[in-house]
């Protein structure tokens, strides 16, 4: 990507950012849009009661799709359903799932699979950021399970339903946070290293990008595309599960400089609906702009290990 700059001598010069740095400007670029309608399509959205997922729910409901809210909090989900149905004259469904529990994810996937034999779009935006290490009842580090393993498990158990539609799309909400690094496939529970929130978050997002790229290869002869996207630097509830110090930092330092998450919802609607993307798979988007992920994500040394290990950890039997 080429940028121009006027220097003090009055000479306009252009320069090209290296691939590793284009993410710094892509969120500020003019984003792509679509006006495609989604009538008669079923869209399942996890993490859709706040932030990025909620804005995607609004945009896709407005386009006419039948949406399924997948959320952890029943009361919050009911409130969102009422607002969406009133605003867009829809009949939104609710399925409860806690992505910190594999059994909960499997129960939710089974319910959705039985109710909706055909699913057109799956958007996974459920996510977590923690400043302290916690292990789930399934034995995994909490952030890694919620952001990556449970998302994979949920997606895997809905694949047959997505294969039945004309052109299925799976979008995993990822993050530029994958550039934080942190993935150590021999120590995913952080037993022998110091836990930090940034690197834990980065590890989950790196694993997800690699998994999506591998799944895209497996699905290349099907009607399904699968991609990851960074939703922009937007105001969400991510991280508010942490202590008062981090919450204060987030509220008073980080949030004022962030954008309205509507930009994320519009981007997800574009990725879910625009016809130009019907054959695009295994890619990473910064909002709607195609972007190379961090170079170490492209390092093949991870690929033969992280995808099979991820499936094993969440009990997927090929």
Buried (B, 14 or more C-beta within 10 A) or exposed (E): EEEEEEEEEEEEEEEEBEEEEBBEEBBEEEBBEBEBEBEEBBBBBBBBBBBBBBBBBBBBBBBBBBBBBBBBEEEBBBEBBEBBBEEBEBEBBBBBBBBBBBEBBBBBBEBBBEEBEBBBBBBBBBBBBBBEBBBBEBEBBBBBBBBBBBBBBBBBBBBEBBBEBEBBBBBBBBBBBBBBBBBEBEEBBBEEEEBBBBBBBBBBBBBBBBBBBBBBEEBEEBBBBBBBBBBBBBBBBBBEBBEEEBEEBBEEEBEEEEBEBBBBBBBBBBBBBBEEBEEBBBBBBBBBBBBBBBEEBEEEEBBEEBBBBBBEBBEBEE
